Amino acid sequence: MIVGIIGTIIFGAIVGILARLVLPGKQNISTLMTVVLGILGALVGYWIWGAPKDDGSIDWLRWITSVIVAAVFVVIYERISSRRGITR
């Protein structure tokens, strides 16, 4: 259970960082929010493509989808937080 949670956090951080890298310009969000949005993007990306494969290979479509979804979440978060004047 703990290993799964830690793995999800690490995967979410990687997806969040990749999402911020593919977006142009500087994203003014915290590291914690990057991880949270990365985890959400990873979960939604995996949900879009269905249950994970058990053949041990890397499913690149899931990774790419997760990064795209996380990038969309970063853009949405930035737009909402900039309208409300949330300090980051």
VEXLUMMI-893343 format. One record per residue (C-alpha): residue number from 1; z, y, x. Coordinates in Angstrom, 2 decimals. Layout:
! residues N
atom resi = NUM, up = Z, north = Y, east = X
...
//
This chain:
! residues 88
atom resi = 1, up = 0.00, north = 0.00, east = 0.00
atom resi = 2, up = 1.01, north = 2.50, east = 2.72
atom resi = 3, up = -2.00, north = 1.53, east = 4.83
atom resi = 4, up = -4.29, north = 2.16, east = 1.85
atom resi = 5, up = -2.79, north = 5.61, east = 1.27
atom resi = 6, up = -3.06, north = 6.55, east = 4.94
atom resi = 7, up = -6.63, north = 5.23, east = 5.03
atom resi = 8, up = -7.54, north = 7.31, east = 1.98
atom resi = 9, up = -6.07, north = 10.44, east = 3.56
atom resi = 10, up = -7.97, north = 9.87, east = 6.81
atom resi = 11, up = -11.21, north = 9.09, east = 4.94
atom resi = 12, up = -10.69, north = 12.18, east = 2.76
atom resi = 13, up = -10.13, north = 14.36, east = 5.81
atom resi = 14, up = -13.33, north = 13.09, east = 7.41
atom resi = 15, up = -15.32, north = 13.60, east = 4.20
atom resi = 16, up = -13.82, north = 17.08, east = 3.74
atom resi = 17, up = -14.66, north = 18.11, east = 7.30
atom resi = 18, up = -18.20, north = 16.76, east = 6.97
atom resi = 19, up = -18.57, north = 18.61, east = 3.67
atom resi = 20, up = -17.54, north = 21.88, east = 5.31
atom resi = 21, up = -19.93, north = 21.24, east = 8.21
atom resi = 22, up = -22.95, north = 20.84, east = 5.93
atom resi = 23, up = -22.23, north = 24.11, east = 4.11
atom resi = 24, up = -23.64, north = 27.29, east = 5.66
atom resi = 25, up = -21.24, north = 30.02, east = 6.76
atom resi = 26, up = -17.48, north = 29.93, east = 7.12
atom resi = 27, up = -15.36, north = 28.38, east = 4.40
atom resi = 28, up = -12.05, north = 30.13, east = 4.12
atom resi = 29, up = -9.88, north = 27.23, east = 2.90
atom resi = 30, up = -6.84, north = 25.53, east = 4.36
atom resi = 31, up = -6.79, north = 22.18, east = 6.13
atom resi = 32, up = -4.68, north = 20.71, east = 3.34
atom resi = 33, up = -7.23, north = 21.80, east = 0.71
atom resi = 34, up = -10.03, north = 20.38, east = 2.89
atom resi = 35, up = -8.28, north = 16.99, east = 2.85
atom resi = 36, up = -7.56, north = 17.16, east = -0.90
atom resi = 37, up = -11.15, north = 18.09, east = -1.74
atom resi = 38, up = -12.41, north = 15.42, east = 0.67
atom resi = 39, up = -10.29, north = 12.76, east = -1.02
atom resi = 40, up = -11.51, north = 13.87, east = -4.45
atom resi = 41, up = -15.11, north = 13.89, east = -3.20
atom resi = 42, up = -14.70, north = 10.42, east = -1.73
atom resi = 43, up = -13.21, north = 9.04, east = -4.93
atom resi = 44, up = -15.92, north = 10.57, east = -7.11
atom resi = 45, up = -18.66, north = 9.49, east = -4.67
atom resi = 46, up = -17.40, north = 5.92, east = -4.74
atom resi = 47, up = -17.04, north = 6.03, east = -8.52
atom resi = 48, up = -20.65, north = 7.22, east = -8.88
atom resi = 49, up = -21.96, north = 4.23, east = -6.88
atom resi = 50, up = -19.62, north = 1.63, east = -8.43
atom resi = 51, up = -17.26, north = -0.85, east = -6.79
atom resi = 52, up = -17.33, north = -1.12, east = -2.99
atom resi = 53, up = -19.38, north = -3.86, east = -1.36
atom resi = 54, up = -17.55, north = -6.70, east = 0.32
atom resi = 55, up = -20.18, north = -7.59, east = 2.92
atom resi = 56, up = -18.49, north = -5.59, east = 5.69
atom resi = 57, up = -21.36, north = -3.18, east = 6.23
atom resi = 58, up = -21.22, north = 0.60, east = 5.97
atom resi = 59, up = -22.59, north = 1.88, east = 2.68
atom resi = 60, up = -24.30, north = 5.08, east = 3.81
atom resi = 61, up = -25.26, north = 6.14, east = 0.27
atom resi = 62, up = -21.58, north = 6.21, east = -0.68
atom resi = 63, up = -20.72, north = 8.28, east = 2.40
atom resi = 64, up = -23.54, north = 10.74, east = 1.77
atom resi = 65, up = -22.67, north = 11.00, east = -1.93
atom resi = 66, up = -18.99, north = 11.53, east = -1.08
atom resi = 67, up = -19.83, north = 14.33, east = 1.36
atom resi = 68, up = -22.15, north = 16.01, east = -1.16
atom resi = 69, up = -19.54, north = 15.82, east = -3.92
atom resi = 70, up = -16.83, north = 17.16, east = -1.59
atom resi = 71, up = -19.15, north = 20.02, east = -0.53
atom resi = 72, up = -19.66, north = 20.90, east = -4.20
atom resi = 73, up = -15.89, north = 20.84, east = -4.69
atom resi = 74, up = -15.43, north = 23.18, east = -1.69
atom resi = 75, up = -17.95, north = 25.66, east = -3.14
atom resi = 76, up = -16.32, north = 25.50, east = -6.58
atom resi = 77, up = -12.85, north = 25.95, east = -5.07
atom resi = 78, up = -13.99, north = 28.95, east = -3.02
atom resi = 79, up = -15.61, north = 30.62, east = -6.01
atom resi = 80, up = -12.55, north = 30.10, east = -8.21
atom resi = 81, up = -10.06, north = 31.16, east = -5.53
atom resi = 82, up = -12.04, north = 34.27, east = -4.57
atom resi = 83, up = -12.16, north = 35.43, east = -8.21
atom resi = 84, up = -8.43, north = 34.98, east = -8.63
atom resi = 85, up = -7.59, north = 36.52, east = -5.27
atom resi = 86, up = -5.78, north = 33.42, east = -4.06
atom resi = 87, up = -4.73, north = 33.81, east = -0.45
atom resi = 88, up = -5.67, north = 30.94, east = 1.77
//
